Amino acid sequence: MSKEKFTTLKTPAVPLPIENIDTDQIIPARFLKATTREGFGENLFRDWRYNSDNTPKADFILNNGTFTGKILVAGKNFGCGSSREHAAWSIYDYGFRVVISSFFADIFKNNALNNALLPVQVSDEFLKKIFAAIEKNPSTTITVDLPQQKVTLEDGSSESFDINAYKKTCLANGYDDIDYLLSLRDEIRHFELVH
């Protein structure tokens, strides 16, 4: 399933300065029954967002209209725990396109990249700087430049991030793995004719 192309994103961000957020907190196991990727956003951080009577918890960040945007900024070790791909589905379906943290669990990172969600790993120091900028001004914008592999704050400070070259190509073109192979159709045909 191809998604929108990702090049540069400039948007405010939602801060979630909690470390070791696991996939069961991102999307609780009881919501994993669906077989398509849609509809998971409504249950993103379900147990943190809602009381048992389904009323929103006023003190949870996603229920606070002060913070908006397509970037989620989270504490260290984001996406640890089980390997559920639904965690990436729920974040993307909610409307986030980037998650910034100072460390990601490997399985979550791969699941995110496979589902057009960009995990941006920055240093602990730069993560603190991002949180401080958002706290000072909730509408401050963060620019994530995929071609340059750089995150930039409004004050001009920036940091580079790493990404697998193949996944970068897929994100930039809105490809999933099959779309990528289909994009090579002509080259594959040419190879078959020559060999």
Rosetta constraint file for C-alpha pairs under 8 A:
AtomPair CA 1 CA 175 HARMONIC 7.62 0.50
AtomPair CA 1 CA 176 HARMONIC 6.02 0.50
AtomPair CA 1 CA 179 HARMONIC 7.78 0.50
AtomPair CA 2 CA 174 HARMONIC 5.39 0.50
AtomPair CA 2 CA 175 HARMONIC 4.88 0.50
AtomPair CA 2 CA 176 HARMONIC 5.30 0.50
AtomPair CA 2 CA 179 HARMONIC 6.75 0.50
AtomPair CA 3 CA 116 HARMONIC 6.47 0.50
AtomPair CA 3 CA 174 HARMONIC 4.78 0.50
AtomPair CA 3 CA 175 HARMONIC 6.60 0.50
AtomPair CA 3 CA 176 HARMONIC 7.66 0.50
AtomPair CA 4 CA 116 HARMONIC 7.94 0.50
AtomPair CA 4 CA 173 HARMONIC 7.71 0.50
AtomPair CA 4 CA 174 HARMONIC 4.92 0.50
AtomPair CA 5 CA 171 HARMONIC 6.01 0.50
AtomPair CA 5 CA 172 HARMONIC 5.12 0.50
AtomPair CA 5 CA 173 HARMONIC 4.99 0.50
AtomPair CA 5 CA 174 HARMONIC 4.13 0.50
AtomPair CA 5 CA 175 HARMONIC 7.88 0.50
AtomPair CA 6 CA 146 HARMONIC 7.28 0.50
AtomPair CA 6 CA 171 HARMONIC 5.45 0.50
AtomPair CA 6 CA 172 HARMONIC 4.73 0.50
AtomPair CA 6 CA 173 HARMONIC 7.06 0.50
AtomPair CA 6 CA 174 HARMONIC 6.82 0.50
AtomPair CA 7 CA 145 HARMONIC 6.33 0.50
AtomPair CA 7 CA 146 HARMONIC 5.32 0.50
AtomPair CA 7 CA 147 HARMONIC 6.36 0.50
AtomPair CA 7 CA 171 HARMONIC 7.84 0.50
AtomPair CA 7 CA 172 HARMONIC 5.59 0.50
AtomPair CA 8 CA 143 HARMONIC 7.00 0.50
AtomPair CA 8 CA 144 HARMONIC 5.61 0.50
AtomPair CA 8 CA 145 HARMONIC 4.42 0.50
AtomPair CA 8 CA 146 HARMONIC 5.88 0.50
AtomPair CA 8 CA 147 HARMONIC 7.65 0.50
AtomPair CA 9 CA 142 HARMONIC 7.94 0.50
AtomPair CA 9 CA 143 HARMONIC 5.59 0.50
AtomPair CA 9 CA 144 HARMONIC 5.16 0.50
AtomPair CA 9 CA 145 HARMONIC 6.54 0.50
AtomPair CA 10 CA 141 HARMONIC 6.22 0.50
AtomPair CA 10 CA 142 HARMONIC 5.57 0.50
AtomPair CA 10 CA 143 HARMONIC 4.25 0.50
AtomPair CA 10 CA 144 HARMONIC 6.40 0.50
AtomPair CA 11 CA 69 HARMONIC 5.50 0.50
AtomPair CA 11 CA 70 HARMONIC 6.27 0.50
AtomPair CA 11 CA 71 HARMONIC 7.05 0.50
AtomPair CA 11 CA 140 HARMONIC 7.94 0.50
AtomPair CA 11 CA 141 HARMONIC 4.88 0.50
AtomPair CA 11 CA 142 HARMONIC 5.61 0.50
AtomPair CA 11 CA 143 HARMONIC 6.66 0.50
AtomPair CA 12 CA 67 HARMONIC 7.62 0.50
AtomPair CA 12 CA 68 HARMONIC 6.15 0.50
AtomPair CA 12 CA 69 HARMONIC 4.63 0.50
AtomPair CA 12 CA 70 HARMONIC 7.02 0.50
AtomPair CA 12 CA 71 HARMONIC 6.92 0.50
AtomPair CA 12 CA 138 HARMONIC 7.33 0.50
AtomPair CA 12 CA 139 HARMONIC 5.42 0.50
AtomPair CA 12 CA 140 HARMONIC 5.50 0.50
AtomPair CA 12 CA 141 HARMONIC 4.21 0.50
AtomPair CA 12 CA 142 HARMONIC 5.97 0.50
AtomPair CA 13 CA 67 HARMONIC 6.72 0.50
AtomPair CA 13 CA 68 HARMONIC 5.93 0.50
AtomPair CA 13 CA 69 HARMONIC 4.83 0.50
AtomPair CA 13 CA 70 HARMONIC 6.30 0.50
AtomPair CA 13 CA 71 HARMONIC 4.66 0.50
AtomPair CA 13 CA 72 HARMONIC 5.77 0.50
AtomPair CA 13 CA 73 HARMONIC 6.68 0.50
AtomPair CA 13 CA 134 HARMONIC 7.32 0.50
AtomPair CA 13 CA 138 HARMONIC 7.71 0.50
AtomPair CA 13 CA 139 HARMONIC 7.66 0.50
AtomPair CA 13 CA 140 HARMONIC 7.68 0.50
AtomPair CA 13 CA 141 HARMONIC 6.96 0.50
AtomPair CA 13 CA 142 HARMONIC 7.03 0.50
AtomPair CA 14 CA 61 HARMONIC 7.41 0.50
AtomPair CA 14 CA 62 HARMONIC 7.62 0.50
AtomPair CA 14 CA 67 HARMONIC 5.31 0.50
AtomPair CA 14 CA 68 HARMONIC 5.74 0.50
AtomPair CA 14 CA 69 HARMONIC 6.40 0.50
AtomPair CA 14 CA 70 HARMONIC 7.81 0.50
AtomPair CA 14 CA 71 HARMONIC 6.24 0.50
AtomPair CA 14 CA 72 HARMONIC 4.96 0.50
AtomPair CA 14 CA 73 HARMONIC 6.02 0.50
AtomPair CA 15 CA 61 HARMONIC 7.39 0.50
AtomPair CA 15 CA 67 HARMONIC 7.68 0.50
AtomPair CA 15 CA 72 HARMONIC 6.17 0.50
AtomPair CA 15 CA 73 HARMONIC 4.84 0.50
AtomPair CA 15 CA 74 HARMONIC 6.27 0.50
AtomPair CA 15 CA 131 HARMONIC 6.58 0.50
AtomPair CA 15 CA 134 HARMONIC 7.20 0.50
AtomPair CA 16 CA 61 HARMONIC 7.09 0.50
AtomPair CA 16 CA 72 HARMONIC 7.19 0.50
AtomPair CA 16 CA 73 HARMONIC 5.84 0.50
AtomPair CA 16 CA 74 HARMONIC 4.71 0.50
AtomPair CA 16 CA 75 HARMONIC 6.61 0.50
AtomPair CA 17 CA 73 HARMONIC 7.28 0.50
AtomPair CA 17 CA 74 HARMONIC 5.22 0.50
AtomPair CA 17 CA 75 HARMONIC 4.66 0.50
AtomPair CA 17 CA 131 HARMONIC 7.49 0.50
AtomPair CA 18 CA 74 HARMONIC 6.31 0.50
AtomPair CA 18 CA 75 HARMONIC 4.68 0.50
AtomPair CA 18 CA 76 HARMONIC 7.44 0.50
AtomPair CA 19 CA 74 HARMONIC 7.28 0.50
AtomPair CA 19 CA 75 HARMONIC 4.28 0.50
AtomPair CA 19 CA 76 HARMONIC 4.79 0.50
AtomPair CA 19 CA 77 HARMONIC 6.04 0.50
AtomPair CA 19 CA 78 HARMONIC 6.82 0.50
AtomPair CA 20 CA 75 HARMONIC 7.10 0.50
AtomPair CA 20 CA 76 HARMONIC 6.23 0.50
AtomPair CA 20 CA 77 HARMONIC 4.81 0.50
AtomPair CA 20 CA 78 HARMONIC 5.57 0.50
AtomPair CA 20 CA 79 HARMONIC 7.34 0.50
AtomPair CA 20 CA 80 HARMONIC 6.47 0.50
AtomPair CA 21 CA 25 HARMONIC 6.43 0.50
AtomPair CA 21 CA 26 HARMONIC 7.23 0.50
AtomPair CA 21 CA 75 HARMONIC 7.68 0.50
AtomPair CA 21 CA 77 HARMONIC 6.84 0.50
AtomPair CA 21 CA 78 HARMONIC 5.09 0.50
AtomPair CA 21 CA 79 HARMONIC 5.83 0.50
AtomPair CA 21 CA 80 HARMONIC 6.48 0.50
AtomPair CA 22 CA 26 HARMONIC 6.43 0.50
AtomPair CA 22 CA 78 HARMONIC 6.51 0.50
AtomPair CA 22 CA 79 HARMONIC 4.79 0.50
AtomPair CA 22 CA 80 HARMONIC 4.47 0.50
AtomPair CA 22 CA 81 HARMONIC 5.05 0.50
AtomPair CA 22 CA 82 HARMONIC 7.60 0.50
AtomPair CA 23 CA 27 HARMONIC 6.09 0.50
AtomPair CA 23 CA 28 HARMONIC 7.50 0.50
AtomPair CA 23 CA 79 HARMONIC 5.28 0.50
AtomPair CA 23 CA 80 HARMONIC 6.17 0.50
AtomPair CA 23 CA 81 HARMONIC 5.72 0.50
AtomPair CA 23 CA 82 HARMONIC 6.16 0.50
AtomPair CA 23 CA 83 HARMONIC 7.51 0.50
AtomPair CA 23 CA 84 HARMONIC 6.84 0.50
AtomPair CA 23 CA 87 HARMONIC 5.71 0.50
AtomPair CA 24 CA 28 HARMONIC 4.54 0.50
AtomPair CA 24 CA 29 HARMONIC 6.17 0.50
AtomPair CA 24 CA 81 HARMONIC 7.32 0.50
AtomPair CA 24 CA 82 HARMONIC 7.46 0.50
AtomPair CA 24 CA 87 HARMONIC 7.96 0.50
AtomPair CA 25 CA 45 HARMONIC 5.65 0.50
AtomPair CA 25 CA 46 HARMONIC 7.64 0.50
AtomPair CA 25 CA 47 HARMONIC 7.22 0.50
AtomPair CA 25 CA 48 HARMONIC 7.71 0.50
AtomPair CA 26 CA 44 HARMONIC 5.61 0.50
AtomPair CA 26 CA 45 HARMONIC 4.65 0.50
AtomPair CA 26 CA 46 HARMONIC 7.55 0.50
AtomPair CA 26 CA 79 HARMONIC 7.77 0.50
AtomPair CA 26 CA 87 HARMONIC 5.76 0.50
AtomPair CA 26 CA 90 HARMONIC 7.68 0.50
AtomPair CA 26 CA 91 HARMONIC 7.92 0.50
AtomPair CA 27 CA 31 HARMONIC 6.94 0.50
AtomPair CA 27 CA 32 HARMONIC 7.95 0.50
AtomPair CA 27 CA 40 HARMONIC 7.85 0.50
AtomPair CA 27 CA 43 HARMONIC 6.37 0.50
AtomPair CA 27 CA 44 HARMONIC 5.34 0.50
AtomPair CA 27 CA 45 HARMONIC 5.78 0.50
AtomPair CA 27 CA 46 HARMONIC 6.73 0.50
AtomPair CA 27 CA 86 HARMONIC 6.98 0.50
AtomPair CA 27 CA 87 HARMONIC 5.60 0.50
AtomPair CA 27 CA 90 HARMONIC 6.84 0.50
AtomPair CA 28 CA 32 HARMONIC 7.58 0.50
AtomPair CA 28 CA 43 HARMONIC 7.93 0.50
AtomPair CA 28 CA 45 HARMONIC 7.55 0.50
AtomPair CA 28 CA 46 HARMONIC 7.01 0.50
AtomPair CA 28 CA 47 HARMONIC 7.56 0.50
AtomPair CA 31 CA 40 HARMONIC 7.75 0.50
AtomPair CA 31 CA 43 HARMONIC 7.41 0.50
AtomPair CA 32 CA 86 HARMONIC 7.01 0.50
AtomPair CA 37 CA 86 HARMONIC 7.45 0.50
AtomPair CA 37 CA 89 HARMONIC 5.72 0.50
AtomPair CA 37 CA 90 HARMONIC 7.82 0.50
AtomPair CA 37 CA 93 HARMONIC 7.66 0.50
AtomPair CA 38 CA 89 HARMONIC 7.50 0.50
AtomPair CA 38 CA 93 HARMONIC 6.33 0.50
AtomPair CA 39 CA 90 HARMONIC 7.58 0.50
AtomPair CA 39 CA 93 HARMONIC 6.70 0.50
AtomPair CA 40 CA 44 HARMONIC 6.59 0.50
AtomPair CA 40 CA 86 HARMONIC 7.48 0.50
AtomPair CA 40 CA 89 HARMONIC 6.52 0.50
AtomPair CA 40 CA 90 HARMONIC 4.44 0.50
AtomPair CA 40 CA 91 HARMONIC 7.94 0.50
AtomPair CA 40 CA 93 HARMONIC 6.15 0.50
AtomPair CA 40 CA 94 HARMONIC 7.40 0.50
AtomPair CA 41 CA 89 HARMONIC 7.55 0.50
AtomPair CA 41 CA 90 HARMONIC 4.37 0.50
AtomPair CA 41 CA 91 HARMONIC 6.17 0.50
AtomPair CA 41 CA 92 HARMONIC 7.22 0.50
AtomPair CA 41 CA 93 HARMONIC 4.62 0.50
AtomPair CA 41 CA 94 HARMONIC 3.96 0.50
AtomPair CA 41 CA 95 HARMONIC 7.65 0.50
AtomPair CA 42 CA 46 HARMONIC 7.73 0.50
AtomPair CA 42 CA 90 HARMONIC 7.70 0.50
AtomPair CA 42 CA 94 HARMONIC 6.69 0.50
AtomPair CA 43 CA 90 HARMONIC 7.21 0.50
AtomPair CA 44 CA 87 HARMONIC 7.98 0.50
AtomPair CA 44 CA 90 HARMONIC 5.55 0.50
AtomPair CA 44 CA 91 HARMONIC 6.54 0.50
AtomPair CA 44 CA 94 HARMONIC 7.11 0.50
AtomPair CA 45 CA 49 HARMONIC 5.90 0.50
AtomPair CA 46 CA 50 HARMONIC 5.94 0.50
AtomPair CA 47 CA 51 HARMONIC 7.12 0.50
AtomPair CA 48 CA 57 HARMONIC 7.40 0.50
AtomPair CA 48 CA 60 HARMONIC 6.65 0.50
AtomPair CA 49 CA 56 HARMONIC 5.74 0.50
AtomPair CA 49 CA 57 HARMONIC 5.46 0.50
AtomPair CA 49 CA 60 HARMONIC 5.81 0.50
AtomPair CA 49 CA 62 HARMONIC 6.98 0.50
AtomPair CA 49 CA 63 HARMONIC 6.89 0.50
AtomPair CA 50 CA 54 HARMONIC 5.30 0.50
AtomPair CA 50 CA 55 HARMONIC 5.46 0.50
AtomPair CA 50 CA 56 HARMONIC 4.40 0.50
AtomPair CA 50 CA 57 HARMONIC 5.17 0.50
AtomPair CA 51 CA 55 HARMONIC 5.40 0.50
AtomPair CA 51 CA 56 HARMONIC 6.21 0.50
AtomPair CA 51 CA 57 HARMONIC 6.07 0.50
AtomPair CA 56 CA 63 HARMONIC 6.72 0.50
AtomPair CA 57 CA 63 HARMONIC 6.93 0.50
AtomPair CA 58 CA 63 HARMONIC 6.05 0.50
AtomPair CA 58 CA 64 HARMONIC 6.97 0.50
AtomPair CA 59 CA 63 HARMONIC 7.19 0.50
AtomPair CA 59 CA 64 HARMONIC 7.26 0.50
AtomPair CA 60 CA 64 HARMONIC 6.69 0.50
AtomPair CA 61 CA 67 HARMONIC 7.27 0.50
AtomPair CA 62 CA 67 HARMONIC 7.48 0.50
AtomPair CA 66 CA 138 HARMONIC 6.57 0.50
AtomPair CA 66 CA 139 HARMONIC 7.96 0.50
AtomPair CA 67 CA 138 HARMONIC 5.90 0.50
AtomPair CA 67 CA 139 HARMONIC 7.14 0.50
AtomPair CA 68 CA 139 HARMONIC 7.73 0.50
AtomPair CA 69 CA 96 HARMONIC 7.38 0.50
AtomPair CA 70 CA 95 HARMONIC 6.06 0.50
AtomPair CA 70 CA 96 HARMONIC 4.23 0.50
AtomPair CA 70 CA 97 HARMONIC 5.51 0.50
AtomPair CA 70 CA 98 HARMONIC 6.63 0.50
AtomPair CA 71 CA 96 HARMONIC 5.48 0.50
AtomPair CA 71 CA 97 HARMONIC 6.15 0.50
AtomPair CA 71 CA 98 HARMONIC 4.82 0.50
AtomPair CA 71 CA 99 HARMONIC 5.74 0.50
AtomPair CA 71 CA 100 HARMONIC 7.28 0.50
AtomPair CA 72 CA 96 HARMONIC 6.53 0.50
AtomPair CA 72 CA 98 HARMONIC 6.32 0.50
AtomPair CA 72 CA 99 HARMONIC 4.74 0.50
AtomPair CA 72 CA 100 HARMONIC 6.26 0.50
AtomPair CA 73 CA 99 HARMONIC 5.77 0.50
AtomPair CA 73 CA 100 HARMONIC 4.72 0.50
AtomPair CA 73 CA 101 HARMONIC 6.10 0.50
AtomPair CA 73 CA 130 HARMONIC 7.99 0.50
AtomPair CA 73 CA 131 HARMONIC 7.61 0.50
AtomPair CA 74 CA 78 HARMONIC 6.75 0.50
AtomPair CA 74 CA 99 HARMONIC 7.10 0.50
AtomPair CA 74 CA 100 HARMONIC 6.14 0.50
AtomPair CA 74 CA 101 HARMONIC 5.17 0.50
AtomPair CA 75 CA 101 HARMONIC 5.71 0.50
AtomPair CA 75 CA 102 HARMONIC 6.92 0.50
AtomPair CA 76 CA 101 HARMONIC 5.68 0.50
AtomPair CA 76 CA 102 HARMONIC 5.05 0.50
AtomPair CA 76 CA 103 HARMONIC 5.07 0.50
AtomPair CA 76 CA 104 HARMONIC 7.19 0.50
AtomPair CA 76 CA 124 HARMONIC 7.85 0.50
AtomPair CA 77 CA 101 HARMONIC 7.42 0.50
AtomPair CA 77 CA 102 HARMONIC 7.13 0.50
AtomPair CA 77 CA 103 HARMONIC 4.71 0.50
AtomPair CA 77 CA 104 HARMONIC 4.94 0.50
AtomPair CA 77 CA 105 HARMONIC 6.12 0.50
AtomPair CA 78 CA 101 HARMONIC 6.76 0.50
AtomPair CA 78 CA 103 HARMONIC 6.41 0.50
AtomPair CA 78 CA 104 HARMONIC 4.88 0.50
AtomPair CA 78 CA 105 HARMONIC 6.27 0.50
AtomPair CA 79 CA 87 HARMONIC 7.76 0.50
AtomPair CA 79 CA 104 HARMONIC 6.10 0.50
AtomPair CA 79 CA 105 HARMONIC 5.43 0.50
AtomPair CA 79 CA 107 HARMONIC 7.98 0.50
AtomPair CA 79 CA 108 HARMONIC 5.28 0.50
AtomPair CA 79 CA 109 HARMONIC 7.71 0.50
AtomPair CA 80 CA 104 HARMONIC 7.26 0.50
AtomPair CA 80 CA 105 HARMONIC 5.00 0.50
AtomPair CA 80 CA 108 HARMONIC 7.08 0.50
AtomPair CA 83 CA 107 HARMONIC 5.90 0.50
AtomPair CA 83 CA 108 HARMONIC 6.68 0.50
AtomPair CA 84 CA 108 HARMONIC 7.88 0.50
AtomPair CA 85 CA 89 HARMONIC 6.56 0.50
AtomPair CA 85 CA 108 HARMONIC 7.34 0.50
AtomPair CA 85 CA 111 HARMONIC 5.61 0.50
AtomPair CA 85 CA 112 HARMONIC 7.81 0.50
AtomPair CA 86 CA 90 HARMONIC 5.97 0.50
AtomPair CA 87 CA 91 HARMONIC 6.44 0.50
AtomPair CA 87 CA 108 HARMONIC 7.72 0.50
AtomPair CA 88 CA 92 HARMONIC 6.17 0.50
AtomPair CA 88 CA 108 HARMONIC 7.21 0.50
AtomPair CA 88 CA 111 HARMONIC 6.26 0.50
AtomPair CA 88 CA 112 HARMONIC 5.08 0.50
AtomPair CA 88 CA 115 HARMONIC 6.80 0.50
AtomPair CA 88 CA 117 HARMONIC 7.00 0.50
AtomPair CA 89 CA 93 HARMONIC 5.88 0.50
AtomPair CA 89 CA 112 HARMONIC 7.92 0.50
AtomPair CA 89 CA 115 HARMONIC 6.95 0.50
AtomPair CA 90 CA 94 HARMONIC 6.01 0.50
AtomPair CA 91 CA 95 HARMONIC 6.71 0.50
AtomPair CA 91 CA 96 HARMONIC 5.79 0.50
AtomPair CA 91 CA 97 HARMONIC 7.90 0.50
AtomPair CA 92 CA 96 HARMONIC 5.14 0.50
AtomPair CA 92 CA 97 HARMONIC 6.02 0.50
AtomPair CA 92 CA 115 HARMONIC 7.83 0.50
AtomPair CA 92 CA 116 HARMONIC 7.75 0.50
AtomPair CA 92 CA 117 HARMONIC 6.25 0.50
AtomPair CA 96 CA 117 HARMONIC 7.62 0.50
AtomPair CA 97 CA 116 HARMONIC 7.38 0.50
AtomPair CA 97 CA 117 HARMONIC 5.14 0.50
AtomPair CA 97 CA 118 HARMONIC 6.25 0.50
AtomPair CA 98 CA 117 HARMONIC 5.73 0.50
AtomPair CA 98 CA 118 HARMONIC 4.65 0.50
AtomPair CA 98 CA 119 HARMONIC 5.83 0.50
AtomPair CA 98 CA 120 HARMONIC 6.99 0.50
AtomPair CA 99 CA 117 HARMONIC 7.51 0.50
AtomPair CA 99 CA 118 HARMONIC 6.32 0.50
AtomPair CA 99 CA 119 HARMONIC 4.93 0.50
AtomPair CA 99 CA 120 HARMONIC 6.08 0.50
AtomPair CA 100 CA 119 HARMONIC 6.00 0.50
AtomPair CA 100 CA 120 HARMONIC 4.72 0.50
AtomPair CA 100 CA 121 HARMONIC 5.93 0.50
AtomPair CA 100 CA 122 HARMONIC 7.14 0.50
AtomPair CA 100 CA 127 HARMONIC 7.86 0.50
AtomPair CA 101 CA 119 HARMONIC 7.68 0.50
AtomPair CA 101 CA 120 HARMONIC 6.47 0.50
AtomPair CA 101 CA 121 HARMONIC 5.26 0.50
AtomPair CA 101 CA 122 HARMONIC 6.21 0.50
AtomPair CA 101 CA 127 HARMONIC 6.64 0.50
AtomPair CA 102 CA 121 HARMONIC 5.05 0.50
AtomPair CA 102 CA 122 HARMONIC 4.81 0.50
AtomPair CA 102 CA 123 HARMONIC 5.31 0.50
AtomPair CA 102 CA 124 HARMONIC 5.35 0.50
AtomPair CA 102 CA 127 HARMONIC 6.34 0.50
AtomPair CA 103 CA 121 HARMONIC 5.88 0.50
AtomPair CA 103 CA 122 HARMONIC 7.57 0.50
AtomPair CA 104 CA 108 HARMONIC 6.86 0.50
AtomPair CA 104 CA 109 HARMONIC 6.06 0.50
AtomPair CA 104 CA 119 HARMONIC 7.73 0.50
AtomPair CA 104 CA 121 HARMONIC 7.19 0.50
AtomPair CA 105 CA 109 HARMONIC 6.17 0.50
AtomPair CA 106 CA 110 HARMONIC 6.25 0.50
AtomPair CA 107 CA 111 HARMONIC 6.12 0.50
AtomPair CA 108 CA 112 HARMONIC 5.99 0.50
AtomPair CA 109 CA 113 HARMONIC 6.29 0.50
AtomPair CA 109 CA 119 HARMONIC 6.19 0.50
AtomPair CA 110 CA 114 HARMONIC 6.12 0.50
AtomPair CA 111 CA 115 HARMONIC 6.33 0.50
AtomPair CA 112 CA 116 HARMONIC 6.41 0.50
AtomPair CA 112 CA 117 HARMONIC 4.80 0.50
AtomPair CA 112 CA 118 HARMONIC 6.40 0.50
AtomPair CA 112 CA 119 HARMONIC 6.69 0.50
AtomPair CA 113 CA 117 HARMONIC 5.46 0.50
AtomPair CA 113 CA 118 HARMONIC 5.87 0.50
AtomPair CA 113 CA 119 HARMONIC 7.16 0.50
AtomPair CA 113 CA 167 HARMONIC 6.54 0.50
AtomPair CA 113 CA 171 HARMONIC 7.78 0.50
AtomPair CA 114 CA 167 HARMONIC 7.78 0.50
AtomPair CA 114 CA 176 HARMONIC 6.73 0.50
AtomPair CA 114 CA 177 HARMONIC 7.92 0.50
AtomPair CA 115 CA 176 HARMONIC 7.58 0.50
AtomPair CA 116 CA 171 HARMONIC 6.01 0.50
AtomPair CA 116 CA 174 HARMONIC 7.47 0.50
AtomPair CA 116 CA 176 HARMONIC 7.99 0.50
AtomPair CA 120 CA 161 HARMONIC 6.33 0.50
AtomPair CA 120 CA 162 HARMONIC 7.73 0.50
AtomPair CA 121 CA 161 HARMONIC 6.09 0.50
AtomPair CA 121 CA 162 HARMONIC 7.46 0.50
AtomPair CA 122 CA 126 HARMONIC 6.23 0.50
AtomPair CA 122 CA 127 HARMONIC 6.28 0.50
AtomPair CA 122 CA 159 HARMONIC 7.04 0.50
AtomPair CA 122 CA 160 HARMONIC 7.55 0.50
AtomPair CA 122 CA 161 HARMONIC 6.37 0.50
AtomPair CA 123 CA 127 HARMONIC 6.16 0.50
AtomPair CA 124 CA 128 HARMONIC 6.31 0.50
AtomPair CA 125 CA 129 HARMONIC 6.38 0.50
AtomPair CA 126 CA 130 HARMONIC 6.23 0.50
AtomPair CA 126 CA 159 HARMONIC 7.35 0.50
AtomPair CA 127 CA 131 HARMONIC 6.32 0.50
AtomPair CA 128 CA 132 HARMONIC 6.12 0.50
AtomPair CA 129 CA 133 HARMONIC 6.16 0.50
AtomPair CA 130 CA 134 HARMONIC 6.31 0.50
AtomPair CA 130 CA 153 HARMONIC 7.38 0.50
AtomPair CA 131 CA 135 HARMONIC 6.10 0.50
AtomPair CA 132 CA 136 HARMONIC 6.11 0.50
AtomPair CA 133 CA 137 HARMONIC 6.15 0.50
AtomPair CA 133 CA 138 HARMONIC 7.80 0.50
AtomPair CA 133 CA 140 HARMONIC 6.99 0.50
AtomPair CA 133 CA 153 HARMONIC 7.97 0.50
AtomPair CA 134 CA 138 HARMONIC 4.74 0.50
AtomPair CA 134 CA 139 HARMONIC 7.13 0.50
AtomPair CA 134 CA 140 HARMONIC 6.09 0.50
AtomPair CA 140 CA 154 HARMONIC 6.77 0.50
AtomPair CA 141 CA 153 HARMONIC 6.72 0.50
AtomPair CA 141 CA 154 HARMONIC 6.20 0.50
AtomPair CA 142 CA 151 HARMONIC 7.03 0.50
AtomPair CA 142 CA 152 HARMONIC 5.88 0.50
AtomPair CA 142 CA 153 HARMONIC 5.00 0.50
AtomPair CA 142 CA 154 HARMONIC 6.61 0.50
AtomPair CA 143 CA 151 HARMONIC 5.64 0.50
AtomPair CA 143 CA 152 HARMONIC 5.09 0.50
AtomPair CA 143 CA 153 HARMONIC 6.52 0.50
AtomPair CA 144 CA 149 HARMONIC 7.51 0.50
AtomPair CA 144 CA 150 HARMONIC 5.99 0.50
AtomPair CA 144 CA 151 HARMONIC 4.62 0.50
AtomPair CA 144 CA 152 HARMONIC 6.59 0.50
AtomPair CA 145 CA 149 HARMONIC 5.55 0.50
AtomPair CA 145 CA 150 HARMONIC 5.22 0.50
AtomPair CA 145 CA 151 HARMONIC 6.33 0.50
AtomPair CA 146 CA 150 HARMONIC 6.69 0.50
AtomPair CA 146 CA 168 HARMONIC 7.43 0.50
AtomPair CA 146 CA 172 HARMONIC 7.65 0.50
AtomPair CA 147 CA 172 HARMONIC 7.98 0.50
AtomPair CA 148 CA 160 HARMONIC 7.92 0.50
AtomPair CA 149 CA 160 HARMONIC 5.55 0.50
AtomPair CA 149 CA 161 HARMONIC 5.40 0.50
AtomPair CA 149 CA 162 HARMONIC 6.73 0.50
AtomPair CA 149 CA 163 HARMONIC 7.64 0.50
AtomPair CA 150 CA 158 HARMONIC 6.65 0.50
AtomPair CA 150 CA 159 HARMONIC 5.63 0.50
AtomPair CA 150 CA 160 HARMONIC 4.25 0.50
AtomPair CA 150 CA 161 HARMONIC 5.91 0.50
AtomPair CA 151 CA 158 HARMONIC 5.36 0.50
AtomPair CA 151 CA 159 HARMONIC 5.44 0.50
AtomPair CA 151 CA 160 HARMONIC 6.28 0.50
AtomPair CA 151 CA 161 HARMONIC 7.51 0.50
AtomPair CA 152 CA 156 HARMONIC 6.10 0.50
AtomPair CA 152 CA 157 HARMONIC 5.74 0.50
AtomPair CA 152 CA 158 HARMONIC 4.16 0.50
AtomPair CA 152 CA 159 HARMONIC 6.71 0.50
AtomPair CA 153 CA 157 HARMONIC 5.53 0.50
AtomPair CA 153 CA 158 HARMONIC 6.22 0.50
AtomPair CA 163 CA 167 HARMONIC 7.08 0.50
AtomPair CA 163 CA 168 HARMONIC 6.38 0.50
AtomPair CA 164 CA 168 HARMONIC 6.12 0.50
AtomPair CA 165 CA 169 HARMONIC 6.28 0.50
AtomPair CA 166 CA 170 HARMONIC 6.35 0.50
AtomPair CA 167 CA 171 HARMONIC 6.13 0.50
AtomPair CA 168 CA 172 HARMONIC 6.07 0.50
AtomPair CA 169 CA 173 HARMONIC 6.21 0.50
AtomPair CA 169 CA 175 HARMONIC 7.92 0.50
AtomPair CA 170 CA 174 HARMONIC 5.80 0.50
AtomPair CA 170 CA 175 HARMONIC 4.54 0.50
AtomPair CA 170 CA 176 HARMONIC 6.24 0.50
AtomPair CA 170 CA 177 HARMONIC 7.56 0.50
AtomPair CA 170 CA 180 HARMONIC 6.72 0.50
AtomPair CA 171 CA 175 HARMONIC 6.25 0.50
AtomPair CA 175 CA 179 HARMONIC 4.99 0.50
AtomPair CA 175 CA 180 HARMONIC 5.62 0.50
AtomPair CA 176 CA 180 HARMONIC 6.23 0.50
AtomPair CA 177 CA 181 HARMONIC 6.49 0.50
AtomPair CA 178 CA 182 HARMONIC 6.18 0.50
AtomPair CA 179 CA 183 HARMONIC 6.13 0.50
AtomPair CA 180 CA 184 HARMONIC 6.79 0.50
AtomPair CA 181 CA 185 HARMONIC 6.89 0.50
AtomPair CA 184 CA 188 HARMONIC 6.08 0.50
AtomPair CA 185 CA 189 HARMONIC 6.15 0.50
AtomPair CA 186 CA 190 HARMONIC 6.11 0.50
AtomPair CA 187 CA 191 HARMONIC 6.12 0.50
AtomPair CA 188 CA 192 HARMONIC 6.22 0.50
AtomPair CA 189 CA 193 HARMONIC 6.25 0.50
AtomPair CA 190 CA 194 HARMONIC 6.20 0.50
AtomPair CA 191 CA 195 HARMONIC 5.99 0.50
